[in-house]
């Protein structure tokens, strides 16, 4: 398989971490959706990352779709989303909040970076959404005492929350200090200390 995209994207990073945890061989092409758009477009008409090229040439274009595919390549007991309820829909819900947080963080960055006249209304809306999601994630994580969010082993929800928190902190330094979110701060620190998080990692590089 070929994973296209840079690891400063939390969406690319979550897929790279899952591939590594599962021991699935892959080639990483750290292409930028800006600087390498023509290369990416030849695989993905949306010209976005992550893009995952399967061994048979088929292309997956959205990170949750990729994780769903990867989960079905491993034994049930190794899957990083719970397979039983209610843990499964709860984990999917946490992951959805985290990816939505990532989307809003990206939107806010582009609004400030790419528009000559920044919309205060849009910035305020994004900030409110970001702060509301962080509060919801903090409350849920604080209510769970385990090392991992669901169960005794790391899951996709653990990964994507930590990856998005790192992106938010680097793309918008100081906007929402994690010291005010102790459960999330501790969670992110535990995840980032894992060898796979350190291996599948890249400092944020603003698009040129």
Protein Blocks (a to p, Z undefined) as FASTA:
>chain_A
ZZeddfkbmklmmmmmmmmmnopacddddddfklmmmmmmmmmmnlpadddddfkopacf
bfklmmmmmmmmpcfklpcbdfbdfklmmmmmmmmmmmmmmmmmmmmmmmmmmpmbacfk
lmmmmmmmmmmmmmmmmmmmmmpcbfbfnhjbdcfklmmmmmmmmmmmmmmghklccklm
mmlmmmmmmmmmpmklmmngcdddddZZ
